[in-house]
Amino acid sequence: MPTRQRMRLPPRCTCFLIVENNAGQVLLERRPPRGIWGGLWCFPEVPDEDGLAARLAALGLSDARVLQRLPVIAHSFTHFHLDITPLHICSENST
């Protein structure tokens, strides 16, 4: 019996912002009801690090700074492959 070839999944990338304040609290936001992980609580995200400053400012976290870029997490869905870059971010704000 011939083996089926796996379809190559298109790649996508995102950055998860693990924003932690001085009290050790971590910022989460609820995802829209439709789409990936619909309705679940999740780290804020940006498509790439170019949008980081604007996203932090929109969250009211202009004082925030990146402490560490963590290793990429690879996750595959049915229709695409997702590479997630977690960024550990420190903020003085209590979010």
ABEGO torsion letter per residue (X at the ends): XBBBBBBBBBBBBBBBBBBBBAAGBBBBBBBBABEBGBGBBBBBBBABAAAAAAAAAAAGAAABBBABBBBBBBBBBAABBBBBBBBBBBBABAX
